[in-house]
Amino acid sequence: MLQLTWSWQPALYLFLGGMGAGAFIMAAVLFLIDRTKHRLVVCVSMWAAFASLAVGLLLLLSELISPVRGMMMWQSFSNFSSWMTLGAWGAFGALAVFALSALLAMRPVGNWLAKRWKWFGATPKQAGDAAKSAKAAVPNGVKLRRVLAVVGIGLGAFVAVYTGMLLMTAGGVPLWDSPLLPCLFTVSAFDTGVALVEVIAVLLSKKDPLAHRAAALMEKIVIGLVVAEVAVLALFLGTLMSGDPATAAGAAGAASAELLTTGGLATVFWAMVVAAGLALPLVMAVLSLVLNKRETRPLMALGAIGALIGGCELRFLILAAGVHADVLGSTVMGLIM
Amino acid sequence: MTEHTALTRRGFLAGCAAVTGSLVVVGAASAGSASAEEGVSSVANVQYGFLSDLSRCVGCENCVAACREANHLSEETANRRRVQVFMNSRSNNVYVSTSCMHCDDPNCLRVCPAGAISKGAAGIVSVNPDRCIGCKYCVQACPYEVPTYNNVSMDKCDCCLGAGVAPGDTPYCVQACIFDALKYGPVDELRAEAEARGLAPVPVGEACGPNCLLVGERG
């Protein structure tokens, strides 16, 4: 028995939303570290983050019975005790900031704005500036982009956490009813986000080659995230399997976890989530670091594609295995047996 | 004559009050407006619920049919009330009729982004189809898998509010039960009555404070 109320659109949204948020965060970090490097990778990654989130939201809208009513956000997302409301506004805000950041990351847009808008191109002089090098002077436009990057990181983190909170706070599905689920989805969102930026960097490597330091940073982040994800996933499934089978919720949670690890979904879970999504990126990242400064683009691409497949499949499987507990059955059996 | 006139006048006033009262009730039933609480103040703060007697239910599904008919459920709308069958230790069939539990603290109401679900007089939890966007979050939230969807919105039991039954009055499913297996009333009274008959009523599950009690003989 599988969960079929929410089918492929919400599953894909949870993946795209998380990946988009993660990709923006990675791109924003690259920008904040050094605004002069990886301009193209940062810009394309920010557009990709925007597109992921936008497509995800459109998918979600298409799944509604009344999509038009859903677009009247002030009415349809007005109950703030619901995480869907918080998430809708958070994702909406993230979408706006991602778009603005991506737009300002485009060189022609920056040049055009600097011409038309004096403030944007101006470099304010402050007391003591003379003592500093010319490099330290930062135009207002860059300052604005930095603020947007920081706000976008905050909103992106919120969207990543929210994809898990949405499921956790539903409350009717034992598999999802764990604080470890938002942890898992958040780590996976960052993981897939980094993977998306890596794929973009590999694709753009002729026009905007990734600096060795940046590549090494990303590989180290991948290693950290994969280790964290393995730990959270193991704890998540382990807790569910050791649930009290005498209670309806405990039995349903254990059944869901078994469905993933040994049941009908096990092949896909082990092959796509664990092998492709966790083991492959880890091995590739370690190899890249070991091979130090040699051609590691194919390794990076392979690991990143594995991470994307695994992250996407994780959302589908967690949704599919999210069955309700048989509360009525368990109450009735307690009465009549 | 004077007395007769006075009586008539009193009767007229009473009639007016009754008409106004029923208008308020009908208005509340159709719109779920705030005025509902004024019109039915006597049941406003009393939690009503169902009691399903396993030892009396024969699985005839008269309750299911009566619900469908009275609420004019469209063809694509699922049953609001369900009768499920279980087998006891003597291999006999045991039937249980349930619908929405009209919980004390409904998960569906908490998670509905549009605020389309409300808990009103008599503790009845109802959905406003004009506000529902059809996100199906309430399905994932309800531990009892009560909400269903037709092509308009979420659909579930509203104790026949939409069919014109005033809050606190007996819904059609209970009226249709000729075996006295299904009862409706203030949930505390239902519990006390069952206990007076020597039975031990249990709520269906625990989550959200469900207001559907089950009674049935053990074994």
Interface residues (C-beta under 8 A of the other chain):
Chain A: T5 W6 E63 L64 I65 S66 R69 G70 Q75 S76 F77 S78 N79 S81 S82 W83 M84 T85 A88 L167 T169 A170 G171 G172 V173 W176 A248 A249 G322 H324 A325 V327 L328 G329 S330 T331 V332 M333 G334 L335 I336 M337
Chain B: L54 Q84 F86 N88 S89 V94 V96 T98 N107 R110 V111 C112 P113 A114 G115 R131 C132 I133 G134 C135 K136 Y137 V139 Q140 A141 C142 P143 Y144 E145 Y149 N151 V152 S153 V202 P203 V204 G205 A207 C208 L214 G216 R218 G219
